[in-house]
Amino acid sequence: MKNVVKIFAVFSFILVLSTSAQSQTVQKIGYVDFNGLVAAMPGVDSVKIKLQTYQKTLSDQLDAMRAEFENKYLEYQQASSGMSDLIKQTKEKELQDLQGRIDAFQQKAQTDLQAKQQELLQPIVLKAKAAIKEVAKENKYTYIINSIEDIVLYSEPADDVLPLVKKKLGIL
């Protein structure tokens, strides 16, 4: 009776092991340099040109504001010896306000430039992500990892799906 129980226990253990081994699926992991992919896509050059134009517009406006500040500051320095305390305080307050507007414009310009970049690149990024998703499904990848983010510590060179995604997008 003890032998029957032992044989049944061993048989049950083997059955559980074989069932769990069969239920595990093989996971295929690939990687891609997403930034490199986006940089190689059509339309990125026009996005760069639009961003440079927008940045130049903002930069020109900032330069004009700085020039205005410098002119007012020079005028203040030249005329300050003959000014009353009330006029000096008024001019100093005016210069401080102008400097505050310059600082606020500079911060807003940086935020606006980033938002413009996001807006212009979004269609390209979405197209790249869609192509990656299609390549992953067609080639039965479970995961595709962005290799440029230092997430992957080791990978087989054959698992780089960048050539497949470029082919899907028609990029040579």
Helices and strands as residue ranges (DSSP letters): H 2-23, E 29-32, H 34-40, H 44-79, G 80-82, H 85-138, E 143-146, G 147-149, G 157-159, H 162-169
